[in-house]
Amino acid sequence: MDRRPYDPDVIRESVLYPAMDRAGIKRQDRSHGFHIFRHSAGSILHNATRDAKLVQNTLGHSRVSTTLDIYVHVDPKAAEQGTELLAKEITASD
């Protein structure tokens, strides 16, 4: 062991991309690297807790706007549930 850091391109090509391929995750050039794990972690944690401050703290951002604008992605199922909830509230009779 020579204690030099691993070349991220080698790790990406020999570990990350084969794992994504085996998992059936489609990827495009330059769109998926190890940084995708931060986006995934932020989205998973936010979808589970709806706590933006918790996600901000976990990812180490100084601004919650960075967390929400860049790292938290809306789950399509959650978006559909939100639309259904809104429609239900609008059409509910008092």
N, C-alpha and C positions, 0 to 999 in steps of 0.2 A: 504494500500500500504506500503510495507516494504522497498522500495527504493533499494533493491538488484537488480543487473543486471539479466536479463533473461538468462536462460540456453540456449545457442545456439542450442544444440541438441533438446531440447523441441520445440523451435521455428521452427527449420528445419522440424521436424516430424509433428508438428501440424499445421503449416501455409504454409511453402514453398513447401513441397512435395505435399500436397493436391492441392495447387494452380497449380503446374506444371502438376499434373495428370488431373485436370479439363481442362487445356489448351491443353492437348494432347502432352505435352513435354515428350519425353522418357528420362529416367534417369538411370544411373547405380550407384551402390554403390560407395561411396566416390568420385564421379566425379562431383556432383552438390551440391553446398552449396551457401551461400549468396555471396561468392566471384564471382560467375558466373555473377552477375550484373555488376561488374567492367569490365569483358571481354565484355559483351554485350554492355555496354555504350561506351567502346572504339571502338568497331567495328561499332556500329551504327553511332557514331559521325564521324569516319573516312570515312565510306561509303558515308555519306551525304556531307562532306566538303572536303575530301582528304587533310586535313590540319593536318599533323602529330604533329606539334608543339602545335596546339590547343588541340589535344587529350592528349599529354604529360602534358600540363599545367592543363587540367581538371582532369586528374587522379593523378596529383601530383608527377610524376616521375622526378627524376633528370637527367635521360638519355633517349633520344628519342629511343635509341635501345631497352630499356626495354619495352617501349610502343609498338613499332612495332613488336618486336620479340615474345612477350608474350601475349599482350592484344588485338592486332588488328588481326582479323581473316578475311580472304578474303571471301567475299560473292560469292557463286558459279555463280550467274548471272553476277557479275562484272568480274569474271575470264573468263567467256564465252565471254563477250563483249570485253575484252582485246585480247583474241585470234582472234576474228573476226576482230577487228581493225588492228591487226598485219598482218593477212592474206590479208586484203584489201590494206594495205600499201605496202606489198611485191609484190602483183600482179598488182598494179596500174601502168599504163603506163604514161610516161612523155610526 
